[in-house]
Amino acid sequence: MFLMRVGRPLMMMGRVKETTGIVGLEVVPNARDVLIDLYSKTLKEIKAVPSDEGYRKAVEKFTSHRLQVCKEESDLDLIEKRLGCGQVEELIEEAQDELKLLSHMIEWDPWGVPDDYECEVIENDAPVPKHVPLHRPGPLPEEFYKTLEAVSTGTIASSKDEAPAIESKQ
């Protein structure tokens, strides 16, 4: 009887999420408050980035929008629906990752490159320096070349013991 009186009002407040359905991603019961805190921290820390940088403009724009939605809505389902970027737990991970990236970006200072900085330009016919790895894909299967030849010449093999033939419409 006690549980009925205490539990029923809690159930009426909103559905209690049991699982996210994503392995390794636990349910966050106070997800809205966590998101508001993370988005507020991000907007505070992004001020260390110069105001004319594209990174700052992009982060401020989407973070402000998400913060506004989280402040306007109290229901987690409505927050997820309005943002359209996954579950609130995924949004929390994404906001945490953005804060980590932001601290790295501030440390690395990629926008602090002097105007007179010159970088080495490698032309197409120049030899590749030894410290640069050459990533070349392996050879394509022989069937690829046969099919390519057949398509380009219009002669498609139709024997049944070969791979499925491509029929040309003539």
VMD Tcl script that builds the backbone (N, CA, C; Angstrom):
set m [mol new atoms 510]
animate dup $m
set s [atomselect $m all]
$s set {name element resname resid chain x y z} {
  {N N MET 1 A 0.819 -1.186 0.000}
  {CA C MET 1 A 0.000 0.000 0.000}
  {C C MET 1 A 0.868 1.258 0.000}
  {N N PHE 2 A 1.933 1.221 0.794}
  {CA C PHE 2 A 2.833 2.375 0.858}
  {C C PHE 2 A 3.433 2.671 -0.512}
  {N N LEU 3 A 3.872 1.603 -1.198}
  {CA C LEU 3 A 4.459 1.783 -2.523}
  {C C LEU 3 A 3.462 2.351 -3.518}
  {N N MET 4 A 2.219 1.982 -3.404}
  {CA C MET 4 A 1.199 2.496 -4.310}
  {C C MET 4 A 1.044 4.007 -4.138}
  {N N ARG 5 A 1.073 4.481 -2.864}
  {CA C ARG 5 A 0.892 5.902 -2.613}
  {C C ARG 5 A 2.122 6.709 -3.010}
  {N N VAL 6 A 3.291 6.162 -2.767}
  {CA C VAL 6 A 4.526 6.883 -3.070}
  {C C VAL 6 A 4.935 6.676 -4.522}
  {N N GLY 7 A 4.827 5.467 -5.004}
  {CA C GLY 7 A 5.303 5.129 -6.345}
  {C C GLY 7 A 4.463 5.684 -7.465}
  {N N ARG 8 A 3.150 5.721 -7.263}
  {CA C ARG 8 A 2.261 6.175 -8.331}
  {C C ARG 8 A 2.519 7.631 -8.727}
  {N N PRO 9 A 2.670 8.575 -7.803}
  {CA C PRO 9 A 2.976 9.950 -8.237}
  {C C PRO 9 A 4.302 10.041 -8.989}
  {N N LEU 10 A 5.282 9.238 -8.581}
  {CA C LEU 10 A 6.556 9.250 -9.288}
  {C C LEU 10 A 6.397 8.731 -10.707}
  {N N MET 11 A 5.580 7.716 -10.879}
  {CA C MET 11 A 5.350 7.152 -12.211}
  {C C MET 11 A 4.621 8.167 -13.095}
  {N N MET 12 A 3.734 8.970 -12.489}
  {CA C MET 12 A 2.983 9.952 -13.266}
  {C C MET 12 A 3.884 11.083 -13.758}
  {N N MET 13 A 4.988 11.348 -13.051}
  {CA C MET 13 A 5.882 12.434 -13.435}
  {C C MET 13 A 6.548 12.158 -14.771}
  {N N GLY 14 A 6.745 10.944 -15.105}
  {CA C GLY 14 A 7.397 10.604 -16.365}
  {C C GLY 14 A 7.829 9.165 -16.347}
  {N N ARG 15 A 8.043 8.657 -17.501}
  {CA C ARG 15 A 8.438 7.267 -17.608}
  {C C ARG 15 A 9.857 7.104 -17.084}
  {N N VAL 16 A 10.062 6.016 -16.379}
  {CA C VAL 16 A 11.384 5.722 -15.849}
  {C C VAL 16 A 12.102 4.838 -16.861}
  {N N LYS 17 A 13.209 5.319 -17.369}
  {CA C LYS 17 A 13.970 4.604 -18.383}
  {C C LYS 17 A 14.796 3.520 -17.708}
  {N N GLU 18 A 14.673 2.281 -18.171}
  {CA C GLU 18 A 15.412 1.180 -17.571}
  {C C GLU 18 A 16.765 0.970 -18.237}
  {N N THR 19 A 16.818 1.185 -19.544}
  {CA C THR 19 A 18.057 0.970 -20.293}
  {C C THR 19 A 18.093 1.879 -21.510}
  {N N THR 20 A 19.293 2.147 -21.988}
  {CA C THR 20 A 19.431 2.944 -23.208}
  {C C THR 20 A 19.336 2.050 -24.446}
  {N N GLY 21 A 19.547 0.761 -24.238}
  {CA C GLY 21 A 19.572 -0.152 -25.371}
  {C C GLY 21 A 20.901 -0.126 -26.096}
  {N N ILE 22 A 21.879 0.590 -25.551}
  {CA C ILE 22 A 23.204 0.686 -26.152}
  {C C ILE 22 A 24.200 0.093 -25.162}
  {N N VAL 23 A 24.944 -0.893 -25.607}
  {CA C VAL 23 A 25.902 -1.563 -24.731}
  {C C VAL 23 A 26.917 -0.561 -24.195}
  {N N GLY 24 A 27.093 -0.565 -22.879}
  {CA C GLY 24 A 28.078 0.305 -22.245}
  {C C GLY 24 A 27.590 1.709 -21.958}
  {N N LEU 25 A 26.380 2.038 -22.349}
  {CA C LEU 25 A 25.847 3.377 -22.112}
  {C C LEU 25 A 24.741 3.277 -21.072}
  {N N GLU 26 A 25.052 3.713 -19.861}
  {CA C GLU 26 A 24.116 3.622 -18.747}
  {C C GLU 26 A 23.095 4.756 -18.778}
  {N N VAL 27 A 21.950 4.499 -18.165}
  {CA C VAL 27 A 20.908 5.509 -18.041}
  {C C VAL 27 A 21.378 6.591 -17.065}
  {N N VAL 28 A 21.150 7.843 -17.423}
  {CA C VAL 28 A 21.481 8.971 -16.546}
  {C C VAL 28 A 20.147 9.551 -16.066}
  {N N PRO 29 A 19.810 9.339 -14.783}
  {CA C PRO 29 A 18.495 9.777 -14.303}
  {C C PRO 29 A 18.299 11.296 -14.333}
  {N N ASN 30 A 19.350 12.067 -14.127}
  {CA C ASN 30 A 19.242 13.531 -14.136}
  {C C ASN 30 A 19.895 14.101 -15.396}
  {N N ALA 31 A 19.618 13.494 -16.530}
  {CA C ALA 31 A 20.281 13.833 -17.790}
  {C C ALA 31 A 20.078 15.293 -18.183}
  {N N ARG 32 A 18.897 15.826 -17.961}
  {CA C ARG 32 A 18.631 17.217 -18.341}
  {C C ARG 32 A 19.554 18.171 -17.588}
  {N N ASP 33 A 19.680 17.970 -16.284}
  {CA C ASP 33 A 20.559 18.830 -15.486}
  {C C ASP 33 A 22.015 18.683 -15.906}
  {N N VAL 34 A 22.421 17.459 -16.216}
  {CA C VAL 34 A 23.803 17.212 -16.658}
  {C C VAL 34 A 24.061 17.920 -17.980}
  {N N LEU 35 A 23.105 17.832 -18.899}
  {CA C LEU 35 A 23.265 18.492 -20.198}
  {C C LEU 35 A 23.342 20.009 -20.041}
  {N N ILE 36 A 22.475 20.573 -19.221}
  {CA C ILE 36 A 22.496 22.021 -19.012}
  {C C ILE 36 A 23.849 22.445 -18.451}
  {N N ASP 37 A 24.377 21.679 -17.509}
  {CA C ASP 37 A 25.676 21.993 -16.920}
  {C C ASP 37 A 26.793 21.901 -17.963}
  {N N LEU 38 A 26.810 20.819 -18.749}
  {CA C LEU 38 A 27.856 20.632 -19.761}
  {C C LEU 38 A 27.797 21.715 -20.832}
  {N N TYR 39 A 26.588 22.029 -21.308}
  {CA C TYR 39 A 26.454 23.053 -22.347}
  {C C TYR 39 A 26.855 24.425 -21.812}
  {N N SER 40 A 26.529 24.704 -20.559}
  {CA C SER 40 A 26.923 25.984 -19.959}
  {C C SER 40 A 28.442 26.083 -19.837}
  {N N LYS 41 A 29.087 24.998 -19.419}
  {CA C LYS 41 A 30.552 24.984 -19.316}
  {C C LYS 41 A 31.192 25.196 -20.687}
  {N N THR 42 A 30.635 24.541 -21.704}
  {CA C THR 42 A 31.173 24.670 -23.058}
  {C C THR 42 A 31.085 26.119 -23.532}
  {N N LEU 43 A 29.928 26.749 -23.320}
  {CA C LEU 43 A 29.759 28.133 -23.757}
  {C C LEU 43 A 30.677 29.078 -22.988}
  {N N LYS 44 A 30.980 28.735 -21.752}
  {CA C LYS 44 A 31.898 29.565 -20.964}
  {C C LYS 44 A 33.334 29.390 -21.462}
  {N N GLU 45 A 33.754 28.146 -21.708}
  {CA C GLU 45 A 35.134 27.879 -22.105}
  {C C GLU 45 A 35.435 28.263 -23.550}
  {N N ILE 46 A 34.432 28.274 -24.421}
  {CA C ILE 46 A 34.667 28.598 -25.831}
  {C C ILE 46 A 35.064 30.069 -26.000}
  {N N LYS 47 A 34.837 30.866 -24.981}
  {CA C LYS 47 A 35.197 32.286 -25.040}
  {C C LYS 47 A 36.715 32.481 -25.117}
  {N N ALA 48 A 37.506 31.432 -24.802}
  {CA C ALA 48 A 38.963 31.520 -24.914}
  {C C ALA 48 A 39.426 31.448 -26.371}
  {N N VAL 49 A 38.527 31.022 -27.264}
  {CA C VAL 49 A 38.838 30.925 -28.695}
  {C C VAL 49 A 38.506 32.279 -29.328}
  {N N PRO 50 A 39.343 32.775 -30.227}
  {CA C PRO 50 A 39.050 34.060 -30.890}
  {C C PRO 50 A 37.661 34.067 -31.526}
  {N N SER 51 A 36.965 35.176 -31.412}
  {CA C SER 51 A 35.568 35.267 -31.845}
  {C C SER 51 A 35.373 35.135 -33.347}
  {N N ASP 52 A 36.416 35.350 -34.137}
  {CA C ASP 52 A 36.270 35.255 -35.592}
  {C C ASP 52 A 36.564 33.859 -36.128}
  {N N GLU 53 A 36.890 32.910 -35.259}
  {CA C GLU 53 A 37.204 31.545 -35.696}
  {C C GLU 53 A 35.928 30.747 -35.970}
  {N N GLY 54 A 35.941 29.992 -37.057}
  {CA C GLY 54 A 34.803 29.165 -37.438}
  {C C GLY 54 A 34.457 28.122 -36.400}
  {N N TYR 55 A 35.477 27.564 -35.756}
  {CA C TYR 55 A 35.245 26.552 -34.719}
  {C C TYR 55 A 34.398 27.148 -33.601}
  {N N ARG 56 A 34.759 28.331 -33.153}
  {CA C ARG 56 A 34.006 28.965 -32.054}
  {C C ARG 56 A 32.578 29.253 -32.489}
  {N N LYS 57 A 32.416 29.784 -33.688}
  {CA C LYS 57 A 31.080 30.118 -34.175}
  {C C LYS 57 A 30.190 28.876 -34.239}
  {N N ALA 58 A 30.745 27.771 -34.753}
  {CA C ALA 58 A 29.968 26.540 -34.880}
  {C C ALA 58 A 29.601 25.975 -33.506}
  {N N VAL 59 A 30.580 25.913 -32.610}
  {CA C VAL 59 A 30.324 25.354 -31.276}
  {C C VAL 59 A 29.312 26.212 -30.525}
  {N N GLU 60 A 29.467 27.520 -30.582}
  {CA C GLU 60 A 28.511 28.401 -29.898}
  {C C GLU 60 A 27.106 28.237 -30.453}
  {N N LYS 61 A 26.998 28.097 -31.759}
  {CA C LYS 61 A 25.673 28.010 -32.378}
  {C C LYS 61 A 24.937 26.742 -31.954}
  {N N PHE 62 A 25.570 25.564 -32.139}
  {CA C PHE 62 A 24.827 24.350 -31.818}
  {C C PHE 62 A 24.708 24.138 -30.310}
  {N N THR 63 A 25.676 24.590 -29.531}
  {CA C THR 63 A 25.591 24.425 -28.084}
  {C C THR 63 A 24.514 25.334 -27.504}
  {N N SER 64 A 24.428 26.557 -27.987}
  {CA C SER 64 A 23.381 27.484 -27.524}
  {C C SER 64 A 22.002 26.933 -27.839}
  {N N HIS 65 A 21.848 26.393 -29.038}
  {CA C HIS 65 A 20.554 25.819 -29.430}
  {C C HIS 65 A 20.185 24.654 -28.515}
  {N N ARG 66 A 21.135 23.763 -28.279}
  {CA C ARG 66 A 20.860 22.599 -27.431}
  {C C ARG 66 A 20.574 23.022 -25.997}
  {N N LEU 67 A 21.295 24.005 -25.492}
  {CA C LEU 67 A 21.058 24.501 -24.137}
  {C C LEU 67 A 19.658 25.103 -24.030}
  {N N GLN 68 A 19.269 25.857 -25.031}
  {CA C GLN 68 A 17.941 26.472 -25.035}
  {C C GLN 68 A 16.847 25.402 -24.999}
  {N N VAL 69 A 17.005 24.357 -25.811}
  {CA C VAL 69 A 16.019 23.273 -25.841}
  {C C VAL 69 A 15.948 22.592 -24.475}
  {N N CYS 70 A 17.103 22.339 -23.863}
  {CA C CYS 70 A 17.129 21.676 -22.553}
  {C C CYS 70 A 16.480 22.541 -21.479}
  {N N LYS 71 A 16.603 23.851 -21.583}
  {CA C LYS 71 A 15.981 24.745 -20.606}
  {C C LYS 71 A 14.477 24.855 -20.823}
  {N N GLU 72 A 14.047 24.781 -22.081}
  {CA C GLU 72 A 12.625 24.913 -22.398}
  {C C GLU 72 A 11.838 23.657 -22.094}
  {N N GLU 73 A 12.442 22.501 -22.270}
  {CA C GLU 73 A 11.737 21.222 -22.094}
  {C C GLU 73 A 12.184 20.543 -20.808}
  {N N SER 74 A 11.240 19.953 -20.096}
  {CA C SER 74 A 11.602 19.185 -18.901}
  {C C SER 74 A 11.515 17.686 -19.169}
  {N N ASP 75 A 10.783 17.296 -20.213}
  {CA C ASP 75 A 10.631 15.891 -20.563}
  {C C ASP 75 A 11.794 15.458 -21.459}
  {N N LEU 76 A 12.478 14.389 -21.066}
  {CA C LEU 76 A 13.637 13.909 -21.817}
  {C C LEU 76 A 13.265 13.466 -23.232}
  {N N ASP 77 A 12.084 12.883 -23.375}
  {CA C ASP 77 A 11.644 12.456 -24.713}
  {C C ASP 77 A 11.500 13.653 -25.649}
  {N N LEU 78 A 10.971 14.754 -25.130}
  {CA C LEU 78 A 10.809 15.953 -25.957}
  {C C LEU 78 A 12.159 16.567 -26.305}
  {N N ILE 79 A 13.101 16.523 -25.366}
  {CA C ILE 79 A 14.453 17.023 -25.651}
  {C C ILE 79 A 15.072 16.208 -26.782}
  {N N GLU 80 A 14.981 14.876 -26.666}
  {CA C GLU 80 A 15.541 13.999 -27.701}
  {C C GLU 80 A 14.877 14.246 -29.049}
  {N N LYS 81 A 13.557 14.413 -29.028}
  {CA C LYS 81 A 12.824 14.609 -30.282}
  {C C LYS 81 A 13.177 15.951 -30.927}
  {N N ARG 82 A 13.232 17.014 -30.137}
  {CA C ARG 82 A 13.528 18.336 -30.696}
  {C C ARG 82 A 14.951 18.437 -31.216}
  {N N LEU 83 A 15.897 17.816 -30.525}
  {CA C LEU 83 A 17.289 17.900 -30.967}
  {C C LEU 83 A 17.571 16.919 -32.106}
  {N N GLY 84 A 16.917 15.763 -32.086}
  {CA C GLY 84 A 17.088 14.797 -33.167}
  {C C GLY 84 A 18.501 14.273 -33.319}
  {N N CYS 85 A 19.212 14.142 -32.198}
  {CA C CYS 85 A 20.604 13.686 -32.248}
  {C C CYS 85 A 20.838 12.481 -31.354}
  {N N GLY 86 A 19.822 11.697 -31.111}
  {CA C GLY 86 A 19.977 10.502 -30.284}
  {C C GLY 86 A 19.416 10.686 -28.892}
  {N N GLN 87 A 19.733 9.718 -28.042}
  {CA C GLN 87 A 19.255 9.738 -26.665}
  {C C GLN 87 A 20.038 10.758 -25.851}
  {N N VAL 88 A 19.451 11.185 -24.733}
  {CA C VAL 88 A 20.118 12.182 -23.902}
  {C C VAL 88 A 21.458 11.670 -23.387}
  {N N GLU 89 A 21.568 10.375 -23.162}
  {CA C GLU 89 A 22.837 9.816 -22.708}
  {C C GLU 89 A 23.913 9.957 -23.788}
  {N N GLU 90 A 23.509 9.816 -25.044}
  {CA C GLU 90 A 24.445 10.032 -26.148}
  {C C GLU 90 A 24.824 11.501 -26.247}
  {N N LEU 91 A 23.869 12.376 -26.018}
  {CA C LEU 91 A 24.145 13.815 -26.029}
  {C C LEU 91 A 25.124 14.192 -24.923}
  {N N ILE 92 A 24.999 13.529 -23.771}
  {CA C ILE 92 A 25.924 13.781 -22.667}
  {C C ILE 92 A 27.337 13.384 -23.065}
  {N N GLU 93 A 27.483 12.201 -23.655}
  {CA C GLU 93 A 28.818 11.762 -24.102}
  {C C GLU 93 A 29.379 12.734 -25.136}
  {N N GLU 94 A 28.540 13.165 -26.050}
  {CA C GLU 94 A 28.979 14.091 -27.095}
  {C C GLU 94 A 29.412 15.431 -26.485}
  {N N ALA 95 A 28.658 15.919 -25.507}
  {CA C ALA 95 A 29.002 17.193 -24.860}
  {C C ALA 95 A 30.304 17.062 -24.070}
  {N N GLN 96 A 30.504 15.922 -23.421}
  {CA C GLN 96 A 31.759 15.686 -22.699}
  {C C GLN 96 A 32.934 15.642 -23.670}
  {N N ASP 97 A 32.732 14.986 -24.811}
  {CA C ASP 97 A 33.789 14.920 -25.831}
  {C C ASP 97 A 34.108 16.308 -26.382}
  {N N GLU 98 A 33.081 17.119 -26.573}
  {CA C GLU 98 A 33.303 18.472 -27.084}
  {C C GLU 98 A 34.108 19.305 -26.083}
  {N N LEU 99 A 33.822 19.131 -24.792}
  {CA C LEU 99 A 34.591 19.848 -23.768}
  {C C LEU 99 A 36.053 19.416 -23.774}
  {N N LYS 100 A 36.297 18.102 -23.944}
  {CA C LYS 100 A 37.685 17.616 -24.022}
  {C C LYS 100 A 38.386 18.194 -25.244}
  {N N LEU 101 A 37.706 18.150 -26.385}
  {CA C LEU 101 A 38.281 18.700 -27.607}
  {C C LEU 101 A 38.555 20.189 -27.448}
  {N N LEU 102 A 37.641 20.892 -26.848}
  {CA C LEU 102 A 37.801 22.329 -26.644}
  {C C LEU 102 A 39.047 22.627 -25.820}
  {N N SER 103 A 39.280 21.855 -24.770}
  {CA C SER 103 A 40.484 22.098 -23.962}
  {C C SER 103 A 41.746 21.816 -24.772}
  {N N HIS 104 A 41.705 20.782 -25.628}
  {CA C HIS 104 A 42.854 20.503 -26.499}
  {C C HIS 104 A 43.051 21.625 -27.516}
  {N N MET 105 A 41.967 22.089 -28.096}
  {CA C MET 105 A 42.068 23.158 -29.100}
  {C C MET 105 A 42.667 24.423 -28.488}
  {N N ILE 106 A 42.261 24.735 -27.279}
  {CA C ILE 106 A 42.811 25.916 -26.605}
  {C C ILE 106 A 44.308 25.709 -26.356}
  {N N GLU 107 A 44.682 24.490 -25.958}
  {CA C GLU 107 A 46.097 24.179 -25.719}
  {C C GLU 107 A 46.903 24.224 -27.020}
  {N N TRP 108 A 46.378 23.637 -28.091}
  {CA C TRP 108 A 47.105 23.547 -29.354}
  {C C TRP 108 A 47.172 24.895 -30.076}
  {N N ASP 109 A 46.171 25.731 -29.885}
  {CA C ASP 109 A 46.125 27.063 -30.479}
  {C C ASP 109 A 46.316 27.039 -31.999}
  {N N PRO 110 A 45.464 26.295 -32.737}
  {CA C PRO 110 A 45.647 26.212 -34.193}
  {C C PRO 110 A 45.389 27.524 -34.910}
  {N N TRP 111 A 44.673 28.440 -34.301}
  {CA C TRP 111 A 44.396 29.735 -34.919}
  {C C TRP 111 A 45.514 30.730 -34.672}
  {N N GLY 112 A 46.520 30.336 -33.887}
  {CA C GLY 112 A 47.622 31.228 -33.569}
  {C C GLY 112 A 48.789 31.139 -34.530}
  {N N VAL 113 A 48.564 30.660 -35.742}
  {CA C VAL 113 A 49.633 30.548 -36.734}
  {C C VAL 113 A 49.970 31.949 -37.241}
  {N N PRO 114 A 51.240 32.333 -37.193}
  {CA C PRO 114 A 51.618 33.677 -37.664}
  {C C PRO 114 A 51.317 33.853 -39.150}
  {N N ASP 115 A 51.052 35.074 -39.547}
  {CA C ASP 115 A 50.721 35.369 -40.941}
  {C C ASP 115 A 51.878 35.065 -41.887}
  {N N ASP 116 A 53.101 35.178 -41.391}
  {CA C ASP 116 A 54.255 34.951 -42.257}
  {C C ASP 116 A 54.724 33.494 -42.241}
  {N N TYR 117 A 53.940 32.585 -41.634}
  {CA C TYR 117 A 54.322 31.178 -41.580}
  {C C TYR 117 A 54.228 30.555 -42.971}
  {N N GLU 118 A 55.269 29.838 -43.356}
  {CA C GLU 118 A 55.262 29.154 -44.648}
  {C C GLU 118 A 55.348 27.653 -44.410}
  {N N CYS 119 A 54.459 26.936 -45.063}
  {CA C CYS 119 A 54.505 25.485 -44.937}
  {C C CYS 119 A 55.060 24.887 -46.235}
  {N N GLU 120 A 55.588 23.695 -46.117}
  {CA C GLU 120 A 56.175 23.017 -47.267}
  {C C GLU 120 A 55.064 22.478 -48.159}
  {N N VAL 121 A 55.131 22.807 -49.432}
  {CA C VAL 121 A 54.149 22.330 -50.390}
  {C C VAL 121 A 54.815 21.259 -51.249}
  {N N ILE 122 A 54.183 20.102 -51.323}
  {CA C ILE 122 A 54.722 19.006 -52.129}
  {C C ILE 122 A 53.906 18.924 -53.408}
  {N N GLU 123 A 54.558 19.121 -54.522}
  {CA C GLU 123 A 53.883 19.038 -55.814}
  {C C GLU 123 A 53.620 17.575 -56.158}
  {N N ASN 124 A 52.708 17.342 -57.090}
  {CA C ASN 124 A 52.329 15.978 -57.456}
  {C C ASN 124 A 53.499 15.141 -57.976}
  {N N ASP 125 A 54.407 15.757 -58.716}
  {CA C ASP 125 A 55.497 14.980 -59.299}
  {C C ASP 125 A 56.733 14.945 -58.407}
  {N N ALA 126 A 56.659 15.591 -57.254}
  {CA C ALA 126 A 57.803 15.583 -56.343}
  {C C ALA 126 A 57.859 14.251 -55.601}
  {N N PRO 127 A 59.053 13.775 -55.281}
  {CA C PRO 127 A 59.141 12.532 -54.512}
  {C C PRO 127 A 58.579 12.731 -53.102}
  {N N VAL 128 A 57.943 11.699 -52.603}
  {CA C VAL 128 A 57.355 11.756 -51.270}
  {C C VAL 128 A 58.479 11.586 -50.249}
  {N N PRO 129 A 58.541 12.473 -49.249}
  {CA C PRO 129 A 59.592 12.328 -48.235}
  {C C PRO 129 A 59.500 10.972 -47.534}
  {N N LYS 130 A 60.627 10.477 -47.046}
  {CA C LYS 130 A 60.678 9.145 -46.443}
  {C C LYS 130 A 59.847 9.027 -45.176}
  {N N HIS 131 A 59.654 10.151 -44.468}
  {CA C HIS 131 A 58.885 10.082 -43.229}
  {C C HIS 131 A 57.375 10.019 -43.469}
  {N N VAL 132 A 56.934 10.204 -44.720}
  {CA C VAL 132 A 55.515 10.152 -45.045}
  {C C VAL 132 A 55.194 8.750 -45.551}
  {N N PRO 133 A 54.292 8.036 -44.854}
  {CA C PRO 133 A 53.978 6.675 -45.298}
  {C C PRO 133 A 53.181 6.681 -46.595}
  {N N LEU 134 A 53.427 5.695 -47.425}
  {CA C LEU 134 A 52.675 5.539 -48.667}
  {C C LEU 134 A 51.574 4.515 -48.422}
  {N N HIS 135 A 50.354 4.978 -48.451}
  {CA C HIS 135 A 49.221 4.079 -48.235}
  {C C HIS 135 A 48.623 3.770 -49.599}
  {N N ARG 136 A 48.981 2.645 -50.110}
  {CA C ARG 136 A 48.460 2.243 -51.419}
  {C C ARG 136 A 47.603 1.008 -51.231}
  {N N PRO 137 A 46.406 1.036 -51.807}
  {CA C PRO 137 A 45.526 -0.124 -51.662}
  {C C PRO 137 A 46.075 -1.312 -52.441}
  {N N GLY 138 A 45.709 -2.482 -51.996}
  {CA C GLY 138 A 46.123 -3.696 -52.689}
  {C C GLY 138 A 45.448 -3.803 -54.038}
  {N N PRO 139 A 45.843 -4.788 -54.842}
  {CA C PRO 139 A 45.238 -4.934 -56.171}
  {C C PRO 139 A 43.772 -5.345 -56.069}
  {N N LEU 140 A 42.993 -4.909 -57.052}
  {CA C LEU 140 A 41.586 -5.276 -57.100}
  {C C LEU 140 A 41.451 -6.698 -57.627}
  {N N PRO 141 A 40.362 -7.380 -57.305}
  {CA C PRO 141 A 40.164 -8.747 -57.810}
  {C C PRO 141 A 40.097 -8.772 -59.339}
  {N N GLU 142 A 40.509 -9.853 -59.921}
  {CA C GLU 142 A 40.536 -10.015 -61.376}
  {C C GLU 142 A 39.137 -9.857 -61.978}
  {N N GLU 143 A 38.092 -10.278 -61.235}
  {CA C GLU 143 A 36.717 -10.156 -61.728}
  {C C GLU 143 A 36.348 -8.699 -61.982}
  {N N PHE 144 A 36.896 -7.806 -61.170}
  {CA C PHE 144 A 36.615 -6.383 -61.344}
  {C C PHE 144 A 37.084 -5.922 -62.718}
  {N N TYR 145 A 38.297 -6.298 -63.079}
  {CA C TYR 145 A 38.847 -5.866 -64.356}
  {C C TYR 145 A 38.088 -6.499 -65.522}
  {N N LYS 146 A 37.672 -7.751 -65.369}
  {CA C LYS 146 A 36.884 -8.406 -66.423}
  {C C LYS 146 A 35.554 -7.681 -66.610}
  {N N THR 147 A 34.892 -7.368 -65.512}
  {CA C THR 147 A 33.606 -6.684 -65.594}
  {C C THR 147 A 33.770 -5.290 -66.170}
  {N N LEU 148 A 34.817 -4.592 -65.747}
  {CA C LEU 148 A 35.084 -3.252 -66.258}
  {C C LEU 148 A 35.321 -3.294 -67.764}
  {N N GLU 149 A 36.097 -4.270 -68.217}
  {CA C GLU 149 A 36.372 -4.423 -69.644}
  {C C GLU 149 A 35.092 -4.716 -70.416}
  {N N ALA 150 A 34.263 -5.617 -69.858}
  {CA C ALA 150 A 33.024 -5.982 -70.537}
  {C C ALA 150 A 32.066 -4.803 -70.625}
  {N N VAL 151 A 31.972 -4.035 -69.565}
  {CA C VAL 151 A 31.069 -2.881 -69.571}
  {C C VAL 151 A 31.569 -1.812 -70.529}
  {N N SER 152 A 32.867 -1.556 -70.531}
  {CA C SER 152 A 33.393 -0.494 -71.383}
  {C C SER 152 A 33.372 -0.860 -72.863}
  {N N THR 153 A 33.506 -2.132 -73.205}
  {CA C THR 153 A 33.486 -2.530 -74.611}
  {C C THR 153 A 32.102 -2.942 -75.079}
  {N N GLY 154 A 31.188 -3.198 -74.149}
  {CA C GLY 154 A 29.846 -3.616 -74.528}
  {C C GLY 154 A 29.740 -5.099 -74.798}
  {N N THR 155 A 30.797 -5.842 -74.580}
  {CA C THR 155 A 30.760 -7.293 -74.763}
  {C C THR 155 A 30.688 -7.947 -73.397}
  {N N ILE 156 A 29.537 -8.424 -73.073}
  {CA C ILE 156 A 29.311 -9.022 -71.765}
  {C C ILE 156 A 29.330 -10.534 -71.915}
  {N N ALA 157 A 30.154 -11.198 -71.097}
  {CA C ALA 157 A 30.218 -12.663 -71.129}
  {C C ALA 157 A 28.922 -13.227 -70.568}
  {N N SER 158 A 28.390 -14.251 -71.228}
  {CA C SER 158 A 27.121 -14.811 -70.772}
  {C C SER 158 A 27.227 -16.285 -70.433}
  {N N SER 159 A 28.420 -16.793 -70.262}
  {CA C SER 159 A 28.535 -18.201 -69.905}
  {C C SER 159 A 28.107 -18.396 -68.464}
  {N N LYS 160 A 27.504 -19.552 -68.174}
  {CA C LYS 160 A 26.946 -19.804 -66.855}
  {C C LYS 160 A 28.009 -20.163 -65.833}
  {N N ASP 161 A 29.196 -20.591 -66.256}
  {CA C ASP 161 A 30.207 -20.968 -65.287}
  {C C ASP 161 A 31.025 -19.770 -64.816}
  {N N GLU 162 A 30.833 -18.600 -65.412}
  {CA C GLU 162 A 31.511 -17.397 -64.943}
  {C C GLU 162 A 30.625 -16.699 -63.920}
  {N N ALA 163 A 31.096 -15.606 -63.405}
  {CA C ALA 163 A 30.306 -14.823 -62.461}
  {C C ALA 163 A 29.052 -14.330 -63.156}
  {N N PRO 164 A 28.031 -13.924 -62.405}
  {CA C PRO 164 A 26.801 -13.446 -63.038}
  {C C PRO 164 A 27.097 -12.362 -64.051}
  {N N ALA 165 A 26.515 -12.525 -65.228}
  {CA C ALA 165 A 26.787 -11.582 -66.313}
  {C C ALA 165 A 25.926 -10.354 -66.205}
  {N N ILE 166 A 26.439 -9.254 -66.702}
  {CA C ILE 166 A 25.701 -8.003 -66.762}
  {C C ILE 166 A 25.103 -7.922 -68.152}
  {N N GLU 167 A 23.817 -7.719 -68.214}
  {CA C GLU 167 A 23.182 -7.653 -69.517}
  {C C GLU 167 A 23.050 -6.203 -69.951}
  {N N SER 168 A 23.450 -5.948 -71.175}
  {CA C SER 168 A 23.334 -4.588 -71.677}
  {C C SER 168 A 21.995 -4.440 -72.381}
  {N N LYS 169 A 21.402 -3.257 -72.240}
  {CA C LYS 169 A 20.095 -2.992 -72.876}
  {C C LYS 169 A 20.364 -2.370 -74.234}
  {N N GLN 170 A 20.036 -3.101 -75.302}
  {CA C GLN 170 A 20.255 -2.589 -76.666}
  {C C GLN 170 A 19.004 -2.704 -77.459}
}
mol reanalyze $m
mol bondsrecalc $m
mol representation Tube
mol addrep $m
